[in-house]
Amino acid sequence: MKIEMKKIGFILICAMTTSSIWNVMVAQKFAYIDTDYVLLHLPEYSEAQGELNQMAVDWQVEIEMKLDAVERLELAYRAERVLLTAEMRSKREEEISTKRLEARELQKEKFGVEGELFEKRQELIQPIQDMVFEELKDIASGSAYMVIFDKSNQSNMLYTNPKYDISDRLIKALGFVPGETIESDGNDGEESKSIQDRAKDAINKGKDSATDRIQGAAAGVRGGGNTVNSRSKD
């Protein structure tokens, strides 16, 4: 009888503990925001992304000009190779390799992981993100939210209940009207993308285009009968 009473007592303690934990969890307040949606309302963010996009395009043009110069040197070299001495061929091949390396280095300098574009993005975007974060902290503190999640790009939130979406509340706190987003002149489905996505597309286009040109030029030379990397003996 005593053993049974102990079991019952243990079960009751477990039940009360579980109930207490559940009550604490229920009492905690959670919410989420969609950062991409919020940023669509900020003119400062749109302007910053526009500046970054233009920089990416300008640098892409600069890189492609260097690649055009390399291609012209290669075409001239192929046409004249049979007329050149071994020393002259070596000098021309070295010049072409140097020019191609300069294009690669410029691409890395501008579009690399810690390149100028990355640094400029930090300079322009970080203050905006800090402003949004400070406003969000005030909301979290005032409403006693324990956690505020972000359901924007690459989020692992599989389901969200709109009831707990405080994005519009954050937008109002920042001084803007929910739904009045910054419009773009994008076409072909671009208008359905966020400002952040459109910026990434422009930046990636610049990086990919330059990379393709570098690799294509190198492959073209390797595939030809007269190559820069494969020298024939006199």
Order of alpha helices (4+ residues) and beta strands (2+ residues): alpha-beta-alpha-alpha-alpha-alpha-beta-alpha-alpha
